């Protein structure tokens, strides 16, 4: 069975090579060159929260309040 499949594949390849020689374009027209397009513009940078100004890091509560004293001690030393 394997010999039959290989034989049919070789025969099909020979027929395709006769019908469409390598390097020939079946449509008859040369392939078009791609057109270079400019990259799309990115939107202006803004806050994902809808705020206009920068966020103040000291205005919010600490995530780990038990580190507050240790951090103050570290910065004052």
Secondary structure, DSSP 8 states (H G I E B T S, - for coil): -HHHHHHHHHHHHHHHHHHS-TT--TTSS------------------TTS-SS---TTSS--SSGGGHHHHHHHHH-
